[in-house]
Every structure is written in structure tokens, then in C-alpha cells.
Amino acid sequence: MSKIAGIKNKSPETYPSSPTKSNVLQTLSKFNTAPVTVVNGSFTSLFGGVGPISFTAAVAGAFATIMVSGVLESASPAGPTTVAIFVDTVNVYEIQLEVQTAGAPVPFSLVFETGSLGVAGSHQVDVRAETSSGTASAIDTSVVVIVTSA
């Protein structure tokens, strides 16, 4: 059959007619291994002195895929802690975690894809947290941002 159709050793999956072009514009990462104290009443950056990720979207309509992981522990008193992704100072996505026991770390991870970032220009991504009462400690926070064109 392959002889008749002339497709022997010419599978389009194996040998595409032209190379595919990646739409990835930038890949950025940041991590903070130092502990950060998270408090009630205001969001605290989990990157401490490292600061948020800053990037410039080179084209209008770019998107960002944001992947975050880290660990919360040592809540006092035990209770919910909110971890949020901020893009350009706007809270775009959040989860709530129960940190129950001191010394029992609670790992977390989030993945979020933004809509269009609008016109080409500078943007910032930060990961922040706040407790519902008392304090908690965040450690080993890392984030990867992949900026893609539409």
C-alpha cells in the first residue's frame, strides 16, 4: 500500500514539510530559598529582597504562563493562608491553603495563563501571601514565567 501511495518513509509526523516556529518570546525564572514571614492584613511578596520578575513583552497581545511552587509552614495560630499571583500589581489568581501544624510544611503550586497583556511594554509578576490571622513562614518559593505571542 505504501508503495502505491508513494508515502513510504515520508510520514508527515516524522518528517514535517517545514519546521514549526516557536511562539515563545521569553522564559524567565526566579527563586527565593530564604524564609519570608507572612502576616495577616496585607499581602507580602514571597520573594523578599529578590523582588518580582520584570519583563518586556516585545509584541502586542503577548500572553504569560506563570508557574509557581513553594512551601508554607509554622503557622501561629493554625489557619488559612492565601497565596496569590500578581501581574502588574493586580491579583489575577489565588489559592487558599490550610497551614495546621507548626513544623509540618505544606507544599503548594499554581499555574496560571494570563489573557492578552495588551500593548507591548514592561510587566511584573509577583507571588504574594497573607494569613487570615497570625503569621506563617514561606520558604523555597520559585516561579517560571513563559511569555508567548498570540
Secondary structure as UniProt FT lines:
FT   HELIX           2..5
FT   TURN            8..9
FT   TURN            12..14
FT   STRAND          24..32
FT   STRAND          36..40
FT   STRAND          44..45
FT   TURN            46..47
FT   HELIX           48..50
FT   STRAND          53..57
FT   TURN            60..61
FT   STRAND          63..76
FT   STRAND          79..87
FT   TURN            88..89
FT   STRAND          90..99
FT   TURN            102..103
FT   STRAND          106..113
FT   STRAND          121..131
FT   STRAND          135..148
//
